[in-house]
Amino acid sequence: MPELIHQHAERIVDLNGVTYDVFVYGESRKDGTWRGWIEFHPVTGVAPVLRTDQETSQPDKNALAYWASGLEPVYLEGAFERARAIK
């Protein structure tokens, strides 16, 4: 079952002016490793939630949280573009 790992303070604003909150979610695998992805939730609910495919694989939940906490705004912008391409 997916778990919220980290909520970023940074927000993403798309070309239409829609503002998104940024969340990193993760899920444990059978072998104990964790996979992580990024979700973008519109603040006002006027647009769909966007989600990347898997962005990382980490040995445990703590490592995933560490990875998530270190993501820079430029990485989040790229992830947003990847998520937009999926929808």
VMD Tcl script that builds the backbone (N, CA, C; Angstrom):
set m [mol new atoms 261]
animate dup $m
set s [atomselect $m all]
$s set {name element resname resid chain x y z} {
  {N N MET 1 A 0.844 -1.182 0.000}
  {CA C MET 1 A 0.000 0.000 0.000}
  {C C MET 1 A 0.890 1.245 0.000}
  {N N PRO 2 A 0.647 2.186 -0.890}
  {CA C PRO 2 A 1.476 3.400 -0.962}
  {C C PRO 2 A 1.417 4.219 0.324}
  {N N GLU 3 A 2.560 4.822 0.648}
  {CA C GLU 3 A 2.660 5.683 1.822}
  {C C GLU 3 A 3.208 7.042 1.413}
  {N N LEU 4 A 2.682 8.088 2.039}
  {CA C LEU 4 A 3.248 9.418 1.844}
  {C C LEU 4 A 4.597 9.453 2.542}
  {N N ILE 5 A 5.636 9.792 1.802}
  {CA C ILE 5 A 6.985 9.837 2.345}
  {C C ILE 5 A 7.401 11.262 2.670}
  {N N HIS 6 A 7.056 12.195 1.789}
  {CA C HIS 6 A 7.524 13.576 1.977}
  {C C HIS 6 A 6.624 14.545 1.209}
  {N N GLN 7 A 6.328 15.680 1.833}
  {CA C GLN 7 A 5.649 16.769 1.124}
  {C C GLN 7 A 6.647 17.903 0.982}
  {N N HIS 8 A 6.851 18.350 -0.238}
  {CA C HIS 8 A 7.801 19.430 -0.490}
  {C C HIS 8 A 7.169 20.783 -0.219}
  {N N ALA 9 A 7.976 21.701 0.254}
  {CA C ALA 9 A 7.512 23.074 0.483}
  {C C ALA 9 A 7.321 23.799 -0.848}
  {N N GLU 10 A 8.132 23.421 -1.848}
  {CA C GLU 10 A 8.028 24.046 -3.159}
  {C C GLU 10 A 6.731 23.627 -3.832}
  {N N ARG 11 A 6.184 24.531 -4.596}
  {CA C ARG 11 A 5.017 24.231 -5.417}
  {C C ARG 11 A 5.405 24.417 -6.875}
  {N N ILE 12 A 4.675 23.753 -7.737}
  {CA C ILE 12 A 4.876 23.875 -9.181}
  {C C ILE 12 A 3.676 24.627 -9.754}
  {N N VAL 13 A 3.940 25.588 -10.638}
  {CA C VAL 13 A 2.879 26.316 -11.329}
  {C C VAL 13 A 3.022 26.026 -12.818}
  {N N ASP 14 A 1.950 25.514 -13.431}
  {CA C ASP 14 A 2.028 25.192 -14.855}
  {C C ASP 14 A 1.757 26.428 -15.716}
  {N N LEU 15 A 1.815 26.258 -17.025}
  {CA C LEU 15 A 1.650 27.381 -17.948}
  {C C LEU 15 A 0.255 27.994 -17.912}
  {N N ASN 16 A -0.712 27.260 -17.384}
  {CA C ASN 16 A -2.076 27.774 -17.256}
  {C C ASN 16 A -2.313 28.453 -15.910}
  {N N GLY 17 A -1.276 28.514 -15.091}
  {CA C GLY 17 A -1.404 29.146 -13.782}
  {C C GLY 17 A -1.918 28.234 -12.684}
  {N N VAL 18 A -2.054 26.940 -12.984}
  {CA C VAL 18 A -2.509 25.986 -11.969}
  {C C VAL 18 A -1.335 25.664 -11.044}
  {N N THR 19 A -1.562 25.774 -9.748}
  {CA C THR 19 A -0.533 25.509 -8.746}
  {C C THR 19 A -0.711 24.099 -8.192}
  {N N TYR 20 A 0.405 23.384 -8.081}
  {CA C TYR 20 A 0.396 22.005 -7.599}
  {C C TYR 20 A 1.259 21.868 -6.353}
  {N N ASP 21 A 0.743 21.138 -5.358}
  {CA C ASP 21 A 1.564 20.684 -4.243}
  {C C ASP 21 A 2.306 19.440 -4.700}
  {N N VAL 22 A 3.494 19.224 -4.122}
  {CA C VAL 22 A 4.367 18.137 -4.558}
  {C C VAL 22 A 4.556 17.133 -3.420}
  {N N PHE 23 A 4.263 15.873 -3.709}
  {CA C PHE 23 A 4.364 14.803 -2.725}
  {C C PHE 23 A 5.199 13.661 -3.280}
  {N N VAL 24 A 6.008 13.053 -2.424}
  {CA C VAL 24 A 6.703 11.823 -2.787}
  {C C VAL 24 A 6.009 10.679 -2.053}
  {N N TYR 25 A 5.629 9.679 -2.818}
  {CA C TYR 25 A 5.013 8.480 -2.260}
  {C C TYR 25 A 5.945 7.299 -2.475}
  {N N GLY 26 A 5.787 6.289 -1.636}
  {CA C GLY 26 A 6.585 5.090 -1.774}
  {C C GLY 26 A 5.798 3.860 -1.393}
  {N N GLU 27 A 6.364 2.736 -1.792}
  {CA C GLU 27 A 5.712 1.461 -1.521}
  {C C GLU 27 A 6.788 0.400 -1.347}
  {N N SER 28 A 6.609 -0.422 -0.335}
  {CA C SER 28 A 7.537 -1.517 -0.077}
  {C C SER 28 A 7.292 -2.648 -1.068}
  {N N ARG 29 A 8.398 -3.266 -1.476}
  {CA C ARG 29 A 8.300 -4.439 -2.345}
  {C C ARG 29 A 8.459 -5.697 -1.494}
  {N N LYS 30 A 8.183 -6.825 -2.094}
  {CA C LYS 30 A 8.297 -8.102 -1.370}
  {C C LYS 30 A 9.708 -8.356 -0.859}
  {N N ASP 31 A 10.715 -7.849 -1.584}
  {CA C ASP 31 A 12.103 -8.084 -1.172}
  {C C ASP 31 A 12.586 -7.085 -0.120}
  {N N GLY 32 A 11.702 -6.182 0.326}
  {CA C GLY 32 A 12.058 -5.218 1.366}
  {C C GLY 32 A 12.541 -3.883 0.844}
  {N N THR 33 A 12.845 -3.790 -0.449}
  {CA C THR 33 A 13.244 -2.502 -1.009}
  {C C THR 33 A 12.004 -1.638 -1.215}
  {N N TRP 34 A 12.246 -0.359 -1.445}
  {CA C TRP 34 A 11.143 0.591 -1.637}
  {C C TRP 34 A 11.267 1.263 -2.985}
  {N N ARG 35 A 10.128 1.442 -3.645}
  {CA C ARG 35 A 10.092 2.220 -4.878}
  {C C ARG 35 A 9.401 3.536 -4.569}
  {N N GLY 36 A 9.826 4.590 -5.251}
  {CA C GLY 36 A 9.250 5.901 -4.996}
  {C C GLY 36 A 8.852 6.607 -6.273}
  {N N TRP 37 A 7.827 7.438 -6.173}
  {CA C TRP 37 A 7.356 8.247 -7.296}
  {C C TRP 37 A 6.895 9.587 -6.755}
  {N N ILE 38 A 6.618 10.509 -7.664}
  {CA C ILE 38 A 6.226 11.864 -7.279}
  {C C ILE 38 A 4.824 12.132 -7.805}
  {N N GLU 39 A 4.009 12.735 -6.945}
  {CA C GLU 39 A 2.657 13.128 -7.337}
  {C C GLU 39 A 2.507 14.635 -7.200}
  {N N PHE 40 A 1.745 15.203 -8.125}
  {CA C PHE 40 A 1.473 16.638 -8.156}
  {C C PHE 40 A -0.034 16.817 -8.023}
  {N N HIS 41 A -0.454 17.405 -6.901}
  {CA C HIS 41 A -1.876 17.580 -6.604}
  {C C HIS 41 A -2.241 19.048 -6.779}
  {N N PRO 42 A -3.221 19.347 -7.640}
  {CA C PRO 42 A -3.616 20.744 -7.817}
  {C C PRO 42 A -4.188 21.299 -6.509}
  {N N VAL 43 A -3.758 22.503 -6.161}
  {CA C VAL 43 A -4.179 23.116 -4.902}
  {C C VAL 43 A -5.684 23.350 -4.884}
  {N N THR 44 A -6.239 23.767 -6.012}
  {CA C THR 44 A -7.664 24.101 -6.062}
  {C C THR 44 A -8.534 22.962 -6.572}
  {N N GLY 45 A -7.954 21.877 -6.993}
  {CA C GLY 45 A -8.732 20.751 -7.488}
  {C C GLY 45 A -9.295 20.931 -8.884}
  {N N VAL 46 A -8.800 21.934 -9.621}
  {CA C VAL 46 A -9.335 22.218 -10.960}
  {C C VAL 46 A -8.651 21.416 -12.064}
  {N N ALA 47 A -7.657 20.635 -11.700}
  {CA C ALA 47 A -6.914 19.843 -12.678}
  {C C ALA 47 A -6.706 18.449 -12.086}
  {N N PRO 48 A -6.365 17.483 -12.926}
  {CA C PRO 48 A -6.149 16.133 -12.398}
  {C C PRO 48 A -4.833 16.029 -11.625}
  {N N VAL 49 A -4.777 15.053 -10.727}
  {CA C VAL 49 A -3.523 14.717 -10.055}
  {C C VAL 49 A -2.607 14.097 -11.100}
  {N N LEU 50 A -1.354 14.519 -11.102}
  {CA C LEU 50 A -0.361 13.976 -12.026}
  {C C LEU 50 A 0.619 13.126 -11.231}
  {N N ARG 51 A 1.093 12.043 -11.840}
  {CA C ARG 51 A 1.989 11.119 -11.146}
  {C C ARG 51 A 3.065 10.638 -12.106}
  {N N THR 52 A 4.291 10.598 -11.622}
  {CA C THR 52 A 5.372 10.036 -12.423}
  {C C THR 52 A 5.327 8.518 -12.337}
  {N N ASP 53 A 6.056 7.888 -13.227}
  {CA C ASP 53 A 6.362 6.477 -13.044}
  {C C ASP 53 A 7.372 6.400 -11.900}
  {N N GLN 54 A 7.883 5.237 -11.645}
  {CA C GLN 54 A 8.881 5.076 -10.589}
  {C C GLN 54 A 10.060 6.003 -10.846}
  {N N GLU 55 A 10.435 6.760 -9.824}
  {CA C GLU 55 A 11.571 7.681 -9.924}
  {C C GLU 55 A 12.822 7.119 -9.261}
  {N N THR 56 A 12.647 6.214 -8.301}
  {CA C THR 56 A 13.799 5.690 -7.579}
  {C C THR 56 A 13.475 4.343 -6.964}
  {N N SER 57 A 14.518 3.603 -6.664}
  {CA C SER 57 A 14.429 2.375 -5.882}
  {C C SER 57 A 15.452 2.511 -4.763}
  {N N GLN 58 A 15.015 2.297 -3.529}
  {CA C GLN 58 A 15.891 2.480 -2.374}
  {C C GLN 58 A 15.852 1.229 -1.501}
  {N N PRO 59 A 16.920 1.006 -0.715}
  {CA C PRO 59 A 16.984 -0.220 0.086}
  {C C PRO 59 A 15.968 -0.291 1.223}
  {N N ASP 60 A 15.497 0.872 1.711}
  {CA C ASP 60 A 14.512 0.869 2.794}
  {C C ASP 60 A 13.766 2.204 2.816}
  {N N LYS 61 A 12.787 2.300 3.697}
  {CA C LYS 61 A 11.943 3.495 3.769}
  {C C LYS 61 A 12.747 4.725 4.179}
  {N N ASN 62 A 13.686 4.559 5.098}
  {CA C ASN 62 A 14.503 5.699 5.527}
  {C C ASN 62 A 15.337 6.250 4.378}
  {N N ALA 63 A 15.870 5.366 3.557}
  {CA C ALA 63 A 16.655 5.809 2.400}
  {C C ALA 63 A 15.765 6.541 1.398}
  {N N LEU 64 A 14.538 6.076 1.239}
  {CA C LEU 64 A 13.603 6.751 0.342}
  {C C LEU 64 A 13.275 8.145 0.869}
  {N N ALA 65 A 13.060 8.269 2.170}
  {CA C ALA 65 A 12.771 9.577 2.770}
  {C C ALA 65 A 13.959 10.515 2.603}
  {N N TYR 66 A 15.164 9.994 2.753}
  {CA C TYR 66 A 16.369 10.810 2.572}
  {C C TYR 66 A 16.455 11.297 1.129}
  {N N TRP 67 A 16.223 10.396 0.184}
  {CA C TRP 67 A 16.243 10.766 -1.237}
  {C C TRP 67 A 15.210 11.858 -1.505}
  {N N ALA 68 A 13.992 11.650 -1.001}
  {CA C ALA 68 A 12.895 12.593 -1.248}
  {C C ALA 68 A 13.196 13.973 -0.678}
  {N N SER 69 A 13.802 14.015 0.489}
  {CA C SER 69 A 14.069 15.303 1.141}
  {C C SER 69 A 15.159 16.098 0.435}
  {N N GLY 70 A 15.944 15.445 -0.395}
  {CA C GLY 70 A 17.039 16.122 -1.076}
  {C C GLY 70 A 16.730 16.574 -2.494}
  {N N LEU 71 A 15.514 16.372 -2.948}
  {CA C LEU 71 A 15.174 16.744 -4.324}
  {C C LEU 71 A 15.142 18.261 -4.476}
  {N N GLU 72 A 15.827 18.742 -5.480}
  {CA C GLU 72 A 15.907 20.175 -5.757}
  {C C GLU 72 A 14.758 20.605 -6.675}
  {N N PRO 73 A 14.419 21.886 -6.663}
  {CA C PRO 73 A 13.331 22.374 -7.520}
  {C C PRO 73 A 13.489 22.011 -8.994}
  {N N VAL 74 A 14.702 22.038 -9.510}
  {CA C VAL 74 A 14.893 21.715 -10.930}
  {C C VAL 74 A 14.527 20.250 -11.202}
  {N N TYR 75 A 14.805 19.362 -10.256}
  {CA C TYR 75 A 14.414 17.959 -10.414}
  {C C TYR 75 A 12.892 17.839 -10.415}
  {N N LEU 76 A 12.250 18.568 -9.506}
  {CA C LEU 76 A 10.788 18.521 -9.419}
  {C C LEU 76 A 10.140 19.053 -10.690}
  {N N GLU 77 A 10.734 20.082 -11.289}
  {CA C GLU 77 A 10.210 20.614 -12.548}
  {C C GLU 77 A 10.292 19.563 -13.654}
  {N N GLY 78 A 11.412 18.857 -13.715}
  {CA C GLY 78 A 11.554 17.785 -14.701}
  {C C GLY 78 A 10.576 16.650 -14.453}
  {N N ALA 79 A 10.381 16.311 -13.186}
  {CA C ALA 79 A 9.425 15.260 -12.835}
  {C C ALA 79 A 8.006 15.674 -13.214}
  {N N PHE 80 A 7.696 16.956 -13.041}
  {CA C PHE 80 A 6.373 17.457 -13.428}
  {C C PHE 80 A 6.155 17.267 -14.930}
  {N N GLU 81 A 7.167 17.572 -15.719}
  {CA C GLU 81 A 7.052 17.390 -17.172}
  {C C GLU 81 A 6.886 15.913 -17.526}
  {N N ARG 82 A 7.602 15.037 -16.819}
  {CA C ARG 82 A 7.443 13.602 -17.067}
  {C C ARG 82 A 6.023 13.150 -16.713}
  {N N ALA 83 A 5.501 13.655 -15.598}
  {CA C ALA 83 A 4.143 13.287 -15.177}
  {C C ALA 83 A 3.104 13.804 -16.170}
  {N N ARG 84 A 3.306 15.004 -16.677}
  {CA C ARG 84 A 2.364 15.558 -17.668}
  {C C ARG 84 A 2.344 14.710 -18.930}
  {N N ALA 85 A 3.491 14.178 -19.304}
  {CA C ALA 85 A 3.580 13.366 -20.518}
  {C C ALA 85 A 2.838 12.035 -20.367}
  {N N ILE 86 A 2.683 11.565 -19.132}
  {CA C ILE 86 A 2.016 10.282 -18.876}
  {C C ILE 86 A 0.513 10.392 -19.007}
  {N N LYS 87 A -0.053 11.512 -18.554}
  {CA C LYS 87 A -1.521 11.628 -18.508}
  {C C LYS 87 A -2.120 11.432 -19.856}
}
mol reanalyze $m
mol bondsrecalc $m
mol representation Tube
mol addrep $m
